[in-house]
């Protein structure tokens, strides 16, 4: 594995971000496509992302080290807890992301499973089947590995996801999300 660390743009030089309604609209449109995506394609996507994250792990760990260096003065000044910094700097969890993604890919298809059938009347049967929710939103702090955990589960279940990570892990989050986007595009 000879992966170069991705070049990180300075945190202050970000392009204009889309509004929350724009993000939600895109996620809703994506959820309709994901709900129809065959199980094999969802698994292939998870495996491809696992490979990309494994290859990009040096860049992820470098971004995480940078986030930790930037957060250390916040702990000293009392603006961040030492426990939060410890969660942010847990690189062993970041290193386990590819294995986690592959384990989710091996799970059985959660969609279209019949959970119950009940005859209500002659010729009228009520079925309860599993189906995607649509869009899932998650807010998290100082745990960049959550991106892959939540994204894997939502992709596996045919859902779209909107993630809002804490600013203390911005570089790590950006690096992980970039790998997901590049791979899934």
C-alpha positions in Angstrom: 0.0 0.0 0.0 1.7 3.1 -1.1 -0.8 5.9 -0.6 0.1 9.5 -0.3 -1.6 11.6 2.3 -4.2 13.8 0.6 -3.5 17.5 0.5 -5.7 19.3 3.0 -7.0 22.7 2.2 -6.7 25.3 4.9 -9.8 25.3 7.1 -10.5 28.9 6.4 -10.4 28.6 2.6 -13.6 26.6 2.1 -15.8 26.9 -0.8 -19.4 28.2 -0.2 -21.3 25.5 1.5 -24.8 24.5 0.4 -27.7 25.4 2.7 -29.3 22.8 5.0 -32.5 22.7 2.8 -30.2 22.1 -0.3 -28.4 19.3 1.5 -31.6 17.8 2.7 -33.1 17.9 -0.8 -30.0 16.2 -2.3 -30.2 13.5 0.4 -33.9 12.9 -0.3 -33.2 12.5 -4.0 -30.3 10.1 -3.2 -32.5 8.1 -0.8 -34.9 7.3 -3.6 -32.0 5.9 -5.7 -30.5 4.0 -2.8 -33.8 2.4 -1.9 -33.8 0.7 -5.3 -30.2 -0.2 -5.4 -29.7 -4.0 -5.5 -28.1 -5.6 -2.4 -25.1 -6.7 -4.5 -24.4 -3.1 -5.6 -24.7 -1.8 -2.0 -22.2 -4.5 -0.9 -19.8 -3.7 -3.8 -19.9 0.0 -2.8 -19.1 -0.9 0.8 -16.2 -3.1 -0.3 -14.9 -0.4 -2.6 -15.1 2.2 0.2 -13.3 -0.2 2.6 -10.5 -0.5 0.0 -10.3 3.2 -0.5 -10.2 3.9 3.3 -7.5 1.2 3.8 -5.4 2.8 1.0 -6.1 6.3 2.3 -5.5 5.5 6.0 -2.1 7.3 6.2 -3.8 10.5 5.1 -6.7 10.0 7.5 -4.2 9.4 10.4 -2.2 12.5 9.4 -5.4 14.6 9.3 -6.3 13.2 12.7 -2.9 14.0 14.2 -3.3 17.6 12.9 -6.8 17.9 14.5 -5.3 16.6 17.8 -2.5 19.1 17.6 -5.0 21.9 17.0 -7.2 20.7 19.8 -4.4 20.4 22.5 -4.4 24.1 23.4 -8.2 23.9 23.8 -7.7 21.3 26.5 -5.1 23.4 28.2 -7.4 26.4 28.2 -10.4 24.4 29.5 -12.4 24.8 26.2 -12.3 21.1 25.5 -12.2 18.1 27.9 -9.3 15.7 28.0 -11.7 12.9 27.4 -12.9 14.5 24.2 -9.3 14.9 23.0 -8.7 11.2 23.8 -11.8 10.2 21.7 -10.6 12.4 18.9 -7.1 10.9 19.0 -8.1 7.2 19.1 -6.4 6.2 15.9 -7.0 2.5 16.6 -10.7 3.1 15.8 -9.9 4.9 12.6 -7.6 1.9 11.6 -10.5 -0.5 12.1 -12.8 1.3 9.6 -12.0 -1.0 6.6 -12.7 -4.1 8.6 -16.0 -2.6 9.9 -17.1 -1.8 6.4 -16.3 -5.3 5.2 -18.2 -6.8 8.1 -21.3 -4.7 7.3 -21.0 -5.8 3.6 -21.2 -9.4 4.8 -24.5 -8.9 6.7 -27.6 -10.2 5.0 -29.8 -7.8 3.1 -32.0 -6.0 5.6 -34.5 -4.9 2.9 -37.6 -6.6 1.7 -37.8 -9.1 4.6 -41.3 -10.1 5.4 -41.8 -9.8 9.1 -45.5 -10.6 9.4 -48.5 -11.4 7.3 -52.1 -11.2 8.5 -55.3 -11.9 6.7 -57.7 -9.1 7.5 -60.5 -10.4 5.2 -61.0 -12.8 2.3 -58.4 -11.8 -0.2 -57.1 -8.9 1.9 -53.7 -9.7 3.4 -51.7 -7.2 5.4 -47.9 -7.6 5.1 -45.2 -6.0 7.3 -41.9 -5.8 5.4 -38.6 -4.0 6.0 -37.9 -1.0 3.9 -35.6 2.0 4.0 -36.5 5.0 6.2 -35.3 7.6 3.6 -32.9 10.1 5.1 -31.1 9.7 8.5 -29.4 12.6 10.2 -26.6 12.2 12.8 -24.8 14.8 14.8 -21.6 13.7 16.5 -18.4 15.1 18.2 -14.8 14.0 18.3 -15.4 10.5 16.8 -14.5 10.6 13.1 -14.9 6.8 12.8 -18.6 7.4 13.2 -18.7 8.6 9.6 -17.9 5.2 8.3 -20.0 3.4 10.9 -23.2 5.3 10.2 -22.6 5.6 6.4 -22.1 1.9 6.1 -25.3 1.0 8.0 -27.3 3.6 6.1 -26.0 2.5 2.7 -26.6 -1.2 3.6 -30.2 -0.4 4.5 -30.8 1.7 1.4 -30.9 5.0 3.2 -29.2 8.4 2.7 -27.4 10.1 5.5 -26.7 13.7 6.6 -23.7 13.8 9.0 -22.7 16.8 11.1 -19.4 16.3 12.8 -17.7 18.5 15.4 -15.3 21.2 14.3 -12.6 19.6 16.5 -12.3 16.7 14.0 -12.9 18.8 10.8 -9.7 17.7 9.0 -10.2 14.0 9.8 -13.9 14.2 8.9 -13.2 16.0 5.6 -10.6 13.4 4.6 -12.9 10.4 5.4 -15.9 12.0 3.6 -13.7 12.8 0.6 -12.7 9.2 0.3 -16.4 8.1 0.5 -17.4 10.7 -2.1 -14.6 9.9 -4.5 -15.2 6.1 -4.2 -19.0 6.3 -4.6 -18.9 8.7 -7.5 
